[in-house]
Structures are given as structure tokens and as C-alpha cells.
Amino acid sequence: MHIKVKVKTGAKKERCTSIASDVLSVEVKEKPERNMANRRVREIVAKRLSVPLSSVRLIRGHHSPSKIFHISS
């Protein structure tokens, strides 16, 4: 399964909201440096979908605010 995620970095509060069934909007405190924001977004997506962290893999959008994650079951 694939999940599209729109990311905002440098937010004051972390938030995860659902836009559609397969689209999430995530705000994280981390800056987009040294892959810190991508790691935190991955953790938030795993927690939101109640899957282990190892099941969530970033497949597109490493340097973009629009990302696609693959969720393996």
C-alpha cells in the first residue's frame, strides 16, 4: 500500500491529519537537514497507521515536501 504525505517542517507543534484515505498532512518540529525530518515523519506515519517502523519505507520525495511511503504488511 502507498501513502502520500505532505510535510511541513519547522512547525511549533507536531500534527498529523488525514486529508483523504491515502493522503496525510504531517507537521514536524525537525528541520529538513541530515534526514532528520524524514525520519520523524516515518515514525509518525508508522504510529498513525499502527504498523511497525520497519514496515514504513520512503520511496519518493526525499528532498521534497510531497512524499510517498510504501507500507508493507
Phi and psi in degrees as a GROMACS rama.xvg file:
@    title "Ramachandran Plot"
@    xaxis  label "Phi"
@    yaxis  label "Psi"
@TYPE xy
-113.493  141.505  HIS-2
-124.487  129.155  ILE-3
-90.9808  136.04  LYS-4
-130.921  128.92  VAL-5
-102.112  124.118  LYS-6
-113.759  137.546  VAL-7
-120.348  122.132  LYS-8
-98.9665  160.812  THR-9
73.0971  23.4243  GLY-10
-76.2054  158.356  ALA-11
-76.5936  -35.2703  LYS-12
-127.033  143.534  LYS-13
-82.4033  134.953  GLU-14
-143.212  147.321  ARG-15
-137.231  115.804  CYS-16
-124.365  150.43  THR-17
-93.9915  125.808  SER-18
-92.7669  -42.7174  ILE-19
-145.234  -176.211  ALA-20
-64.3432  -28.7375  SER-21
-122.122  20.3186  ASP-22
-131.603  128.353  VAL-23
-119.716  151.471  LEU-24
-115.997  123.321  SER-25
-124.996  131.868  VAL-26
-114.769  128.952  GLU-27
-126.406  155.079  VAL-28
-77.2906  -28.0179  LYS-29
-66.1984  151.381  GLU-30
-85.1397  156.238  LYS-31
-79.5454  59.4337  PRO-32
-127.927  142.018  GLU-33
52.359  32.0473  ARG-34
66.5959  14.2114  ASN-35
-67.3143  -42.2458  MET-36
-67.6084  -40.7133  ALA-37
-62.1688  -40.7837  ASN-38
-62.4395  -43.8123  ARG-39
-67.7607  -40.0808  ARG-40
-62.0244  -41.8396  VAL-41
-59.9076  -42.5499  ARG-42
-63.5603  -42.0436  GLU-43
-66.5013  -42.2254  ILE-44
-63.4003  -42.5269  VAL-45
-62.2551  -43.0656  ALA-46
-67.1717  -41.7884  LYS-47
-62.481  -38.9554  ARG-48
-91.7782  -0.174095  LEU-49
55.8829  48.219  SER-50
-125.33  158.435  VAL-51
-65.7348  152.033  PRO-52
-58.0503  -33.8279  LEU-53
-67.9314  -14.3849  SER-54
-86.6952  -8.36154  SER-55
-107.175  124.196  VAL-56
-133.949  129.715  ARG-57
-77.5832  120.322  LEU-58
-112.046  -19.6035  ILE-59
-151.817  140.5  ARG-60
97.8388  32.4474  GLY-61
-58.3712  -34.1954  HIS-62
-115.174  21.6833  HIS-63
-127.747  153.098  SER-64
-74.6097  -15.2806  PRO-65
-100.474  118.02  SER-66
-125.277  157.108  LYS-67
-125.612  125.282  ILE-68
-109.833  141.389  PHE-69
-99.465  128.641  HIS-70
-109.672  113.671  ILE-71
-94.0058  149.754  SER-72
